[in-house]
Amino acid sequence: MARPVSQIKQQIMDSIASDSVLGTLLTSTSKRSIFGLFAFIIASAINLLEQLNDIVVSNVETIAASASPATPSWLQNQILNFQYSDTNPQTVQFLNFVPQYPVVDPTLRIITRCSVNTSAANQVQIKVATGNPPSALTSAQLSALQGFINPPYGIGIAGITYIVTSSNADKLYINGNIYYNGQYSTVISTNVQAAINNYLSTLPFNGQLKISDLEIAIKSVQGVTDVLLINVAARADSTPFGSGVYLVQNQQVISRLWNTVSGYIVPETTAGQTLDLSLNYYVS
């Protein structure tokens, strides 16, 4: 930050006074002394130079702040700002190398969940979902998003392969025994199912389901005294029921967690395997 002229001049005058030679020769205290005027002129020039330096630094910082660093968080933020319209294609323009829409319309932002991960050399895995609760993008929406990301017309970096996916929710089958206080018999099933749904809905997008956390969510329901998980299996939506991965099998923990394939997960929806039929309730 540029120093005031008076401050710079005083520093010059202090340096003169402390010099073993000049300090004994230039002793006038007159404001019109020749060396004082020289000090003022030099201080004014230094002040002007420092102001110019401040302007340059400010300009560089402004450019740097608006540049496209292509970090995962930057890319995620750009995708969350993606705009889509069925009738009016939204085209990104690059102004000073910064991608932006000619007209910013938040009502056209359809992406509500997004994760960005480097999966291999020069490959970036992007998972997205729309709505709340989340769901998969339509084929038209996904195609538009790919065009928004992939070079040469998208915001992505040349030489990088972007794999963009949007899938229906993973499915979680839960078979177990719930032990509860009999005073809650009329509400226990509804409350346990609500707790499971709430736990799954609050998982970070593209996060992990943990068996220990699932048990805690169920045991935290008012009236529940204990829980015994007998069989717990997870699957991608495209995987048929019965071919999923067991996390718990015959009361034995096979795997303590499940990395979501689509990025999010819901209770099993296959007829006859839903929570209202796969959970058993016992008064204890």
N, C-alpha and C positions, 0 to 999 in steps of 0.2 A: 504494500500500500504506500502510495507516494507520501513522503514526509513534507510538512509545511516548510516554506522558504525560511521562516524565522528559525526553525529548528536546525535546518541544514547550515544556515549562516552562523548560528551560535556554535555549532560543532567546529566550523572552520576557525572561528575566532578563538575558541578554546585550544585548538591545535597550535595556532600561532603563539598564544600566550605561554604554552608549555614548551615551546621550542627554545633550546638553549641560546640560539643566535637571534632568531626573529623576535623572541619574547623580550629581549633587551633593547631592540631597535624600534619596534612598532608598539608604542605604548600609549598612543593618543586614544582618548575616550570620545572624541568628537564623532558624531553620526555622519559627518561629511569627510572623514579621513579617507585618503586614497585607498588604503588597503581594506578599509571597511566597505567602500563601494565595490572594490574588486570581489570581496567576499560575497556581497549581495548579488552581484551579477552571476558569479559562479553558482551560488545557491539557487538562483532562479532557473539557470540552465539545468542543474541536476533535478530540480523539482519537475520541470517539464519532461525530462527524460523518464523519470519515474512514473509520471502520469501516462506517458505513451506505453511504458512497459505494462502498466495495469490494464490498459485497453487491450493489448495483445494477449495477455494472460486470460482476460475475460472472454475474448473471442475464441481462444483455443479451448477453454473449458466449456463454452457453449456448444462448440462443434463436437467435442468429445462426449458431452452429455446426450446429444441427439444422434450420435453415431449408432450403427448397428453392430453390437458386440457379438451377436449370435451365441450367447451363452444359453444354457437350458432355460433359465428363468426369463430371459428376454424373449426367447422363442415361445415359451408358454404364455407369456403376457400377450404377444402378438396374436396367438391362436385364440385366446379368450376374447380378443377384440375383433375377431373375424366376423364379417357381416355377410348375411345370405338373404336373398330374396328370390322367390319363385318366378317373379315377373320382371324384375329389374336387376340384371347381373351387376354385382358389386366388383369393380375393378380397382386394384391397388395402383397408385401412382408413386413414383420415387422422386421426391423433392429434396435436393441436397443429399441424395443417397439414403433418405429416410422414407420407409414405406408408410403411406397414409392414404386414406380414402378421401376423394374430393369432397364428399359430404359424409360426416360422421353421424351415424344414426344408431344409438344404443339399442333401439327396439329391434334391430336386425341382428343383434348378437345372439347366436343360438348355442354356442359352446358353453356349457356350465361346468364341465370337468375336463381336465387335461393333465397328462403326465408326459414328460420328455426325458428319455434315457438313451445313452449311447450303448448300443447292443453289440457292436463289433466295429472293426476298423472302417471308418468312413460311413458308418450306418447309424442312423438315429431313429429310435422307436418312439412313435407318438401314439398315445391312446387318448381317445376323446369320447365324450358322451354329451347328450343334450337333455334339457329339462330337469325338473326336480319333482319327484325322484328321477334319477338319471335313466336314460334309455339310449338305444343306438341311433345314430344318424341314418337318414334315408340314403339310398344310393346316390341320388342327385346332390344331396348336401355333402356327402363324403367326397364326391367327385369335385365339387366346387372347392372344398377345403384343400384337396390335393393340389389343385391348380393355384390356390393361394400360397401354398408352401413351396412347391417344387420349382427350381430354376428352369428356364431363364426368366419366366414372367412372375414367379413367386418370390417370397421373401427369403427363401433358403439360400444357403451358401453353395456356390459352384463346386462340384467334386464330391458333394455329400449326398448319400442316398437316404431319403426320408421315407420311412415305412409308416403309413398312417392307417390306423385301424379303429373301428368303432363297432362293437359287438353287443349283443344282448347280454344281460347280466349272467354271471356264473351262478350255479345252483348249489345249495347246501342242504344235504339230507341229514336230519338229526333224529336218531332213534334213541330214546332214553327213558329213565324213570324219574319222575319228579315227586319228591316227598314233601308234604305240606301240612300245615295246621288246618284241621277240618273246618274251622270257622270261615275259611276263605274258599270253600268248595264251589260257590257260585261264580267266582270271578277268577279263580286261579289259572284256568286254561287261557282265558283271554289275556290276562296280565303277563303270563309267561311268553306267549306268542308276541305280544307287544314289545316285551323286553328284548327278545331275540331280534325282531325287526329293527328296533332302535339301535341295537349294537351294530348290526350289519350296515345300517344306513350311515352310521357315524365313522366308519372306517375311512382312513385317508384314501383318496382315489389312487388306484394301482397299488394299494397297500397290502398288508398281510392279515389274514384271519388267524387268530391264535386260539387254540383249544382252551388254554387257561383263562383267557379273557371271556370266552363264550360261557364257561362254567360260572365265572364271577357274575356275568350279566344275569344268568338265570337265578343264581343263589341270592342275588340282591333284591329279587322280587319279594315284596311283603307277603309273608305267609309261607314261603318256601323254606323248608328246613334242611333239605339236602337234594343233591342231584347225582344221578348215575348215568353217564353217557355210555351207551352200549355200542352203537354204530354211528359214526359220523363220516360222511363221504362228500367230497366236493368235485365239481365237474364244470368244464366250459359248457356253454349253452349248446354248442354243436356236438358235444359228446353225449351219446344216448345214456339214459338212466341205467344203472347197473354196470356201466363201464367207467365210472368215476374213480377218483383216488380216495382210498380209505385213509382217514386221519385217525379214527378210532375204529377198531374191529374187535367184536366180542369182548368189549371192555378194555382192550389193550390199546395203548396209544401207539400208533404206527408212525405218525408224523405230527409234530406239535403245531405246525402252521401250514397255511395254504397261501401261495402267492397268486393273487387274482389274475386271471387271464384277460378278462375284458376290462378290468380296473375296478369292478364293483361286483357285489354278490347279494343274492336274495335267497330266502328259503326255497326248498324244492317245490316245483309247481306240478310235477307229474301226478296225475290222478291216482289216489290211493296212497301217496307217499308224502302228503303235505303234513304240516305240523299238527293239525288237529287230529290226525290219525297215527302219526309216528311217535307221539309222546304219550306215555302212560302216567297216570296220577294216582298216588297212594297217600292216604291219610297216615300221618305218623305222630 
